[in-house]
Amino acid sequence: MQRWNPAQDWAISEHAVHEALVSEQDFIAVQAIRAARPTEDGSARTYLLAGLIRCGICHRRMEDAHWVHTRPGYRCRHGHSSARSADAARPKNLYIRADRAISKLGELRNGLDRGGSTPEDLAHRLRHDRLVIMTNGISWIIEPAEEQETEAEKAHP
């Protein structure tokens, strides 16, 4: 049986305790490689917003996990694949189509287009400015990535 410590018992360091295993630059490069997955016919499927969409329900990063009707999509299983056992009250999976997310990003861009307004430019600007898209499928906001990571860590150790 696995039990998690309550949040009030966590030891949280304000400073890095050890050197990172990989540099942030290497991490981002690997994410880009991962986002372009080859298909059976050899073509690559690109998930433009890989790592940029977070679930507004559980605060986890949404997976670039499916391709339906020639369109990429993102999903959150709210911890289904984690070591934590499933809670009966856990919401159902959240699926977001990439074209819908890109459309919403265009509506929310608030100055993000200061280097171009194509979906690729907007995704690049999010990464450059360390921003993420937070959504529960109904509401959509752009927030600093660091803030979201902290909230996710607090919500789900």
MARBA-3410 file (N, C-alpha, C, O; in Angstrom, 1 decimal):
157
0.8,-1.2,0.0,0.0,0.0,0.0,0.9,1.2,0.0,1.9,1.3,0.8 ~ 0.5,2.2,-0.9,1.3,3.4,-1.0,0.5,4.6,-0.4,-0.7,4.7,-0.7 ~ 1.1,5.4,0.5,0.5,6.5,1.1,1.3,7.8,0.8,2.5,7.7,0.8 ~ 0.6,8.9,0.5,1.3,10.1,0.3,1.3,11.0,1.6,0.4,11.0,2.3 ~ 2.4,11.7,1.8,2.5,12.6,2.9,1.5,13.8,2.7,1.3,14.2,1.5
0.8,14.3,3.7,0.0,15.4,3.6,0.8,16.6,3.1,2.0,16.7,3.5 ~ 0.2,17.6,2.4,0.9,18.7,1.9,1.6,19.5,3.0,2.7,20.1,2.8 ~ 1.0,19.6,4.2,1.6,20.4,5.3,2.9,19.7,5.8,3.7,20.4,6.5 ~ 3.2,18.5,5.4,4.4,17.8,5.9,5.5,17.8,4.8,6.6,17.2,5.1 ~ 5.2,18.4,3.7,6.2,18.4,2.6,7.4,19.3,3.0,7.2,20.3,3.6
8.6,18.9,2.6,9.8,19.7,2.7,10.1,20.3,1.3,10.5,19.6,0.4 ~ 9.8,21.6,1.2,10.0,22.2,-0.1,11.1,23.2,0.0,11.2,24.1,0.8 ~ 12.1,23.0,-0.9,13.3,23.9,-1.0,13.1,25.0,-1.9,12.5,24.8,-3.0 ~ 13.5,26.2,-1.5,13.4,27.4,-2.4,14.5,27.4,-3.4,14.4,28.1,-4.4 ~ 15.6,26.7,-3.2,16.7,26.7,-4.1,17.0,25.2,-4.5,16.6,24.3,-3.8
17.5,25.1,-5.7,17.8,23.8,-6.2,18.8,23.1,-5.3,19.8,23.6,-4.9 ~ 18.5,21.8,-5.0,19.3,21.1,-4.1,20.5,20.4,-4.8,21.6,20.2,-4.3 ~ 20.2,20.1,-6.1,21.3,19.4,-6.9,21.2,20.0,-8.3,20.2,20.6,-8.7 ~ 22.2,19.8,-9.1,22.3,20.2,-10.4,21.3,19.4,-11.3,21.1,18.2,-11.0 ~ 20.6,20.1,-12.2,19.7,19.4,-13.1,20.3,18.3,-13.9,21.5,18.4,-14.3
19.6,17.2,-14.1,20.1,16.1,-14.9,20.3,16.5,-16.4,21.3,16.0,-17.0 ~ 19.4,17.3,-16.9,19.6,17.8,-18.3,19.4,19.3,-18.2,18.6,19.8,-17.4 ~ 20.0,20.0,-19.2,19.8,21.5,-19.3,18.4,21.7,-19.8,17.7,20.9,-20.4 ~ 17.9,22.9,-19.5,16.5,23.3,-20.0,16.5,23.3,-21.5,15.6,22.9,-22.2 ~ 17.6,23.7,-22.1,17.8,23.7,-23.6,17.6,22.3,-24.2,16.9,22.1,-25.2
18.3,21.3,-23.5,18.2,19.9,-24.0,16.8,19.4,-23.8,16.3,18.7,-24.6 ~ 16.2,19.7,-22.7,14.8,19.3,-22.4,13.9,19.7,-23.5,13.1,19.0,-24.0 ~ 14.0,21.0,-23.8,13.1,21.6,-24.9,13.3,21.0,-26.2,12.4,20.7,-27.0 ~ 14.6,20.7,-26.5,15.0,20.1,-27.8,14.4,18.7,-27.9,13.9,18.3,-28.9 ~ 14.5,17.9,-26.8,13.9,16.6,-26.8,12.4,16.6,-26.9,11.8,15.8,-27.6
11.7,17.6,-26.3,10.3,17.7,-26.4,9.9,18.0,-27.8,8.9,17.4,-28.3 ~ 10.7,18.8,-28.5,10.4,19.0,-29.9,10.5,17.8,-30.8,9.7,17.5,-31.7 ~ 11.5,16.9,-30.5,11.7,15.7,-31.2,10.5,14.8,-30.9,10.0,14.1,-31.8 ~ 10.1,14.7,-29.6,9.0,13.8,-29.2,7.7,14.3,-29.9,6.9,13.4,-30.2 ~ 7.6,15.6,-30.0,6.3,16.1,-30.6,6.1,15.7,-32.1,5.0,15.7,-32.5
7.2,15.4,-32.8,7.1,15.0,-34.2,7.2,13.5,-34.3,8.3,13.0,-34.6 ~ 6.2,12.8,-34.0,6.2,11.3,-34.0,6.0,10.8,-35.4,5.0,11.2,-36.1 ~ 6.8,9.8,-35.8,6.6,9.2,-37.2,5.3,8.3,-37.2,5.0,7.7,-36.2 ~ 4.7,8.3,-38.4,3.5,7.4,-38.5,3.9,6.2,-39.3,5.0,6.0,-39.7 ~ 2.9,5.3,-39.6,3.1,4.1,-40.4,3.6,4.4,-41.8,4.4,3.7,-42.3
3.2,5.5,-42.3,3.6,5.9,-43.7,4.9,6.7,-43.7,5.3,7.1,-44.8 ~ 5.5,6.9,-42.6,6.7,7.6,-42.5,6.6,9.1,-42.3,7.6,9.8,-42.1 ~ 5.4,9.7,-42.4,5.3,11.1,-42.2,5.3,11.4,-40.7,5.1,10.5,-39.9 ~ 5.6,12.6,-40.4,5.7,13.0,-39.0,4.4,13.8,-38.6,3.9,14.6,-39.3 ~ 3.9,13.4,-37.4,2.7,14.1,-36.9,3.3,15.2,-35.9,4.0,14.8,-35.0
3.0,16.4,-36.1,3.5,17.5,-35.3,2.4,17.9,-34.3,1.3,18.3,-34.7 ~ 2.8,18.0,-33.0,1.9,18.5,-32.0,2.5,19.9,-31.6,3.4,20.0,-30.8 ~ 2.0,20.9,-32.3,2.5,22.2,-32.1,2.5,22.8,-30.7,3.5,23.5,-30.3 ~ 1.5,22.4,-29.9,1.4,22.9,-28.6,1.9,21.9,-27.5,1.5,22.0,-26.3 ~ 2.7,21.0,-27.9,3.2,20.0,-26.9,3.9,20.7,-25.7,4.8,21.5,-25.9
3.5,20.3,-24.5,4.0,20.9,-23.3,3.5,22.3,-22.9,3.8,22.8,-21.9 ~ 2.6,22.8,-23.8,2.1,24.2,-23.5,0.7,24.2,-23.0,0.2,25.3,-22.6 ~ 0.0,23.1,-23.0,-1.4,23.1,-22.5,-1.5,22.3,-21.2,-1.0,21.2,-21.1 ~ -2.1,23.0,-20.2,-2.3,22.4,-18.9,-3.7,22.2,-18.6,-4.6,23.0,-19.0 ~ -4.1,21.1,-17.9,-5.4,20.8,-17.5,-5.9,21.8,-16.4,-5.2,21.9,-15.4
-7.0,22.4,-16.7,-7.6,23.4,-15.7,-8.3,22.6,-14.5,-8.7,23.3,-13.5 ~ -8.4,21.3,-14.6,-9.0,20.6,-13.5,-8.0,20.1,-12.5,-8.1,20.3,-11.3 ~ -6.9,19.4,-13.0,-5.9,18.8,-12.1,-4.6,19.5,-12.2,-3.7,19.2,-11.4 ~ -4.4,20.5,-13.1,-3.2,21.3,-13.3,-2.0,20.5,-13.9,-0.9,21.0,-13.9 ~ -2.2,19.3,-14.4,-1.2,18.5,-15.1,-1.0,19.0,-16.5,-1.9,19.6,-17.1
0.2,18.7,-17.0,0.4,19.0,-18.5,-0.4,18.0,-19.3,-0.4,16.8,-19.0 ~ -1.1,18.5,-20.3,-1.9,17.6,-21.1,-0.9,16.9,-22.1,0.0,17.4,-22.6 ~ -1.3,15.6,-22.3,-0.5,14.7,-23.2,-0.8,15.0,-24.7,-2.0,15.2,-25.0 ~ 0.2,15.0,-25.5,0.0,15.1,-26.9,-0.1,13.7,-27.4,0.8,13.0,-27.8 ~ -1.4,13.2,-27.3,-1.5,11.7,-27.3,-2.4,11.1,-28.4,-2.4,9.9,-28.5
-3.1,11.9,-29.1,-4.0,11.2,-30.1,-4.1,12.1,-31.4,-3.9,13.3,-31.4 ~ -4.5,11.4,-32.4,-4.7,12.0,-33.7,-6.0,11.4,-34.2,-6.2,10.2,-34.5 ~ -7.0,12.3,-34.4,-8.3,11.9,-34.8,-8.8,12.7,-36.0,-8.7,13.9,-36.0 ~ -9.2,12.0,-37.0,-9.7,12.6,-38.2,-8.7,13.6,-38.8,-9.0,14.8,-39.1 ~ -7.5,13.2,-38.9,-6.4,14.0,-39.5,-6.0,15.2,-38.6,-5.3,16.1,-39.1
-6.4,15.3,-37.4,-6.1,16.4,-36.5,-5.5,15.9,-35.2,-5.9,14.9,-34.6 ~ -4.4,16.6,-34.7,-3.8,16.3,-33.4,-4.7,16.7,-32.3,-5.5,17.7,-32.4 ~ -4.6,16.1,-31.2,-5.3,16.5,-30.0,-4.5,16.2,-28.7,-3.5,15.5,-28.8 ~ -5.0,16.7,-27.6,-4.3,16.6,-26.4,-5.3,16.1,-25.4,-6.5,16.3,-25.5 ~ -4.8,15.4,-24.4,-5.7,14.8,-23.4,-5.1,14.9,-22.0,-3.8,14.9,-21.8
-5.9,14.8,-21.0,-5.5,14.7,-19.6,-6.4,13.6,-19.0,-7.6,13.6,-19.1 ~ -5.7,12.6,-18.4,-6.4,11.5,-17.7,-6.4,11.7,-16.2,-6.8,10.8,-15.5 ~ -6.1,12.9,-15.8,-6.2,13.3,-14.4,-5.5,12.3,-13.4,-6.1,11.9,-12.4 ~ -4.3,11.9,-13.8,-3.5,11.0,-12.9,-3.8,9.6,-13.1,-3.3,8.7,-12.3 ~ -4.6,9.2,-14.1,-4.9,7.8,-14.3,-3.6,6.9,-14.5,-3.6,5.8,-14.0
-2.6,7.5,-15.1,-1.4,6.7,-15.3,-0.4,6.8,-14.2,0.7,6.3,-14.2 ~ -0.7,7.6,-13.1,0.2,7.8,-12.0,0.2,6.6,-11.0,-0.7,5.7,-11.2 ~ 1.1,6.6,-10.1,1.2,5.6,-9.1,0.0,5.7,-8.1,-0.3,4.7,-7.4 ~ -0.6,6.8,-8.1,-1.7,7.0,-7.1,-3.0,6.2,-7.7,-3.2,6.3,-8.9 ~ -3.7,5.6,-6.8,-4.9,4.8,-7.2,-6.0,5.8,-7.6,-6.1,6.9,-7.1
-6.8,5.4,-8.5,-7.8,6.2,-9.1,-8.9,6.5,-8.0,-9.4,5.6,-7.3 ~ -9.3,7.7,-7.9,-10.4,8.2,-7.0,-11.7,8.1,-7.8,-11.7,8.5,-9.0 ~ -12.7,7.5,-7.2,-14.0,7.4,-7.9,-14.6,8.7,-8.3,-15.3,8.8,-9.3 ~ -14.2,9.8,-7.6,-14.7,11.1,-7.9,-13.9,11.8,-9.0,-14.2,13.0,-9.4 ~ -12.8,11.2,-9.5,-11.9,11.8,-10.5,-12.8,12.1,-11.7,-13.5,11.2,-12.2
-12.6,13.3,-12.3,-13.4,13.6,-13.5,-12.9,12.7,-14.7,-11.9,12.1,-14.7 ~ -13.8,12.6,-15.7,-13.5,11.8,-16.9,-12.3,12.5,-17.6,-12.0,13.7,-17.4 ~ -11.8,11.8,-18.6,-10.7,12.4,-19.4,-11.1,13.7,-20.1,-12.3,13.9,-20.4 ~ -10.2,14.6,-20.2,-10.4,15.8,-20.9,-9.7,15.8,-22.2,-8.4,15.6,-22.3 ~ -10.4,16.0,-23.3,-9.8,16.0,-24.7,-9.9,17.4,-25.3,-11.0,18.0,-25.2
-8.8,17.9,-25.8,-8.8,19.2,-26.5,-8.2,19.0,-27.9,-7.1,18.5,-28.1 ~ -9.0,19.3,-28.9,-8.5,19.3,-30.3,-7.5,20.4,-30.5,-7.7,21.5,-30.0 ~ -6.4,20.2,-31.2,-5.4,21.2,-31.4,-5.9,22.4,-32.2,-5.6,23.5,-31.9 ~ -6.8,22.1,-33.2,-7.3,23.3,-33.9,-8.1,24.2,-33.1,-8.1,25.4,-33.2 ~ -8.9,23.6,-32.1,-9.6,24.5,-31.2,-8.7,25.2,-30.2,-8.9,26.4,-30.0
-7.6,24.6,-29.7,-6.7,25.3,-28.9,-6.0,26.4,-29.6,-5.8,27.5,-29.0 ~ -5.6,26.2,-30.9,-5.0,27.2,-31.7,-5.9,28.4,-31.9,-5.5,29.5,-31.9 ~ -7.2,28.1,-32.2,-8.2,29.1,-32.3,-8.3,30.0,-31.1,-8.3,31.2,-31.1 ~ -8.4,29.3,-29.9,-8.5,30.0,-28.6,-7.2,30.8,-28.4,-7.3,31.9,-27.9 ~ -6.0,30.2,-28.7,-4.8,31.0,-28.5,-4.8,32.3,-29.3,-4.3,33.3,-28.9
-5.3,32.2,-30.5,-5.5,33.4,-31.4,-6.3,34.5,-30.7,-6.1,35.6,-30.8 ~ -7.4,34.0,-30.0,-8.3,35.0,-29.3,-7.6,35.5,-28.0,-7.8,36.7,-27.7 ~ -6.8,34.7,-27.4,-6.1,35.1,-26.1,-4.8,35.8,-26.2,-4.2,36.3,-25.2 ~ -4.3,35.9,-27.4,-2.8,36.2,-27.6,-2.3,37.4,-26.9,-1.1,37.5,-26.6 ~ -3.1,38.4,-26.7,-2.7,39.6,-25.9,-1.2,40.0,-26.0,-0.4,39.9,-25.1
-0.8,40.4,-27.2,0.5,40.8,-27.4,1.5,39.7,-27.8,2.7,40.0,-28.0 ~ 1.0,38.5,-27.8,1.9,37.4,-28.2,2.3,37.4,-29.6,3.3,36.8,-30.0 ~ 1.6,38.2,-30.4,1.9,38.2,-31.9,2.9,39.2,-32.3,3.1,39.6,-33.4 ~ 3.7,39.7,-31.3,4.7,40.7,-31.6,5.9,40.1,-32.3,7.0,40.7,-32.2 ~ 5.8,39.0,-32.9,6.9,38.4,-33.7,6.3,37.6,-34.8,6.9,36.8,-35.5
5.0,37.8,-35.0,4.3,37.1,-36.0,3.0,36.5,-35.4,2.9,36.4,-34.2 ~ 2.0,36.2,-36.3,0.7,35.8,-35.7,0.3,34.4,-36.2,-0.9,34.0,-36.1 ~ 1.2,33.7,-36.9,0.9,32.3,-37.3,0.8,31.4,-36.0,1.4,31.8,-35.0 ~ 0.2,30.3,-36.1,0.1,29.4,-34.9,1.6,29.0,-34.4,1.8,29.0,-33.2 ~ 2.5,28.8,-35.4,3.9,28.5,-35.0,4.5,29.7,-34.3,5.2,29.5,-33.3
4.3,30.9,-34.7,4.8,32.1,-34.0,4.3,32.2,-32.6,5.0,32.5,-31.7 ~ 3.0,32.0,-32.5,2.4,32.1,-31.1,2.9,31.0,-30.2,3.2,31.3,-29.0 ~ 3.1,29.8,-30.7,3.6,28.7,-29.9,5.0,29.0,-29.5,5.4,28.8,-28.3 ~ 5.8,29.6,-30.4,7.2,30.0,-30.1,7.2,31.0,-29.0,8.0,31.0,-28.1 ~ 6.3,32.0,-29.1,6.3,33.1,-28.2,5.9,32.6,-26.8,6.4,33.0,-25.8
4.9,31.6,-26.7,4.6,31.0,-25.4,5.8,30.4,-24.8,6.1,30.6,-23.6 ~ 6.6,29.6,-25.6,7.8,29.0,-25.0,8.8,30.0,-24.6,9.4,29.9,-23.5 ~ 9.0,31.0,-25.4,10.0,32.0,-25.2,9.7,32.8,-23.9,10.5,33.1,-23.1 ~ 8.4,33.1,-23.7,8.0,33.9,-22.5,7.6,33.0,-21.3,7.2,33.5,-20.3 ~ 7.8,31.7,-21.5,7.5,30.7,-20.4,6.1,30.8,-19.9,5.8,31.0,-18.7
5.2,30.7,-20.9,3.8,30.8,-20.6,3.1,29.5,-21.0,3.6,28.7,-21.8 ~ 2.0,29.2,-20.4,1.2,28.0,-20.7,-0.3,28.4,-20.9,-0.7,29.4,-20.4 ~ -1.0,27.5,-21.6,-2.4,27.7,-21.8,-3.1,26.8,-20.7,-2.8,25.6,-20.7 ~ -4.0,27.3,-19.9,-4.7,26.6,-18.9,-6.2,26.5,-19.4,-6.8,27.5,-19.7 ~ -6.7,25.2,-19.4,-8.1,25.1,-19.9,-8.7,23.9,-19.2,-8.1,22.9,-18.9
-10.0,24.0,-19.0,-10.8,22.9,-18.5,-11.8,22.5,-19.6,-12.7,21.7,-19.4 ~ -11.5,23.0,-20.8,-12.4,22.7,-22.0,-13.4,23.8,-22.2,-14.0,23.9,-23.3 ~ -13.7,24.6,-21.2,-14.7,25.7,-21.3,-14.0,27.0,-21.2,-14.1,27.9,-22.1 ~ -13.2,27.2,-20.1,-12.5,28.4,-19.9,-11.1,28.3,-20.3,-10.5,27.2,-20.2 ~ -10.5,29.3,-20.9,-9.1,29.3,-21.4,-8.4,30.5,-20.9,-8.9,31.7,-21.0
-7.2,30.4,-20.3,-6.3,31.5,-20.0,-4.9,31.2,-20.2,-4.5,30.0,-20.4 ~ -4.1,32.2,-20.4,-2.6,32.1,-20.5,-2.0,32.5,-19.2,-2.3,33.6,-18.7 ~ -1.1,31.7,-18.7,-0.5,32.0,-17.4,1.0,31.7,-17.4,1.5,31.0,-18.3 ~ 1.8,32.2,-16.5,3.2,31.9,-16.4,3.4,30.4,-16.1,2.7,29.9,-15.3 ~ 4.3,29.8,-16.8,4.5,28.3,-16.6,5.0,28.0,-15.2,4.5,27.0,-14.6
5.8,28.8,-14.6,6.4,28.5,-13.2,5.2,28.5,-12.2,5.2,27.6,-11.4 ~ 4.3,29.4,-12.3,3.1,29.4,-11.4,2.4,28.1,-11.5,2.0,27.6,-10.5 ~ 2.1,27.7,-12.7,1.4,26.4,-12.9,2.1,25.2,-12.4,1.5,24.4,-11.8 ~ 3.4,25.2,-12.6,4.2,24.0,-12.1,4.1,24.0,-10.6,3.9,22.9,-10.0 ~ 4.2,25.1,-9.9,4.1,25.1,-8.5,2.7,24.7,-8.0,2.6,23.9,-7.1
1.6,25.2,-8.7,0.3,24.8,-8.3,0.1,23.3,-8.5,-0.6,22.6,-7.7 ~ 0.6,22.8,-9.6,0.5,21.3,-9.9,1.2,20.5,-8.9,0.7,19.5,-8.4 ~ 2.3,20.9,-8.5,3.1,20.2,-7.4,2.3,20.2,-6.1,2.3,19.3,-5.4 ~ 1.7,21.4,-5.8,1.0,21.5,-4.6,-0.3,20.6,-4.6,-0.6,19.9,-3.6 ~ -0.9,20.5,-5.8,-2.2,19.8,-5.9,-1.9,18.3,-6.0,-2.7,17.5,-5.5
-0.8,17.9,-6.7,-0.5,16.5,-6.9,1.0,16.2,-6.7,1.8,16.4,-7.7 ~ 1.4,15.7,-5.6,2.8,15.5,-5.3,3.4,14.4,-6.2,4.5,14.1,-6.1
END
